[in-house]
Amino acid sequence: MFTLKTITAALRGLYPDERLWITFVDGDVRLTGRVVGIGSHISARTDMWLHEDIHVNRVVSMEVK
């Protein structure tokens, strides 16, 4: 389980050429997207859509690419 502070710290600690990717649950589907913003919830862009208002409890994993 991740906290919003952990994900925010990971995003801030990236080098300019790195991106933070998360895998999250949306309904019954697992999706992977690049984190594009963090406020009280997370925003991530997948191949086709921008997913906003992702609650931190729905994040399964994160990876730096």
C-alpha positions in Angstrom: 0.0 0.0 0.0 1.3 3.4 -1.0 0.6 6.8 0.6 0.1 10.0 -1.3 3.3 11.3 0.3 5.3 8.4 -1.0 4.0 8.8 -4.6 4.6 12.6 -4.4 8.2 12.1 -3.1 8.9 9.6 -5.9 7.6 12.1 -8.5 9.7 14.9 -7.1 12.9 12.8 -7.0 13.0 12.0 -10.7 15.7 13.1 -13.1 14.5 15.2 -16.0 14.5 12.2 -18.4 12.6 9.9 -16.1 8.8 9.3 -15.7 6.8 7.8 -12.9 4.4 5.0 -14.0 1.7 3.5 -11.8 -0.5 0.5 -12.2 -4.0 1.2 -10.8 -7.4 -0.5 -10.6 -10.3 1.2 -12.5 -13.4 -0.8 -11.8 -12.5 -4.4 -12.7 -9.6 -3.4 -15.0 -5.9 -2.9 -14.2 -4.3 0.0 -16.1 -0.8 1.4 -16.3 -0.2 5.1 -16.9 2.3 7.9 -16.5 1.7 10.2 -13.5 1.0 13.7 -14.8 -0.3 15.3 -11.6 -0.8 14.9 -7.9 -3.2 16.9 -5.7 -5.6 15.2 -3.3 -5.8 12.5 -5.9 -3.6 11.3 -8.8 -3.9 11.9 -12.5 -2.3 9.5 -15.0 -2.2 9.2 -18.8 -2.6 5.8 -20.3 -2.2 5.1 -24.0 -5.6 6.4 -24.8 -7.1 8.4 -21.9 -6.3 10.8 -19.1 -7.5 9.3 -15.8 -8.2 11.8 -13.1 -9.2 11.5 -9.5 -7.3 8.2 -8.9 -7.4 7.5 -5.2 -4.2 6.4 -3.7 -5.8 3.1 -2.4 -6.4 2.1 -6.0 -2.6 2.2 -6.9 -1.2 -1.3 -7.1 2.4 -0.6 -8.1 4.7 2.2 -9.3 7.8 2.2 -11.4 10.3 4.7 -12.7 11.1 4.5 -16.5 
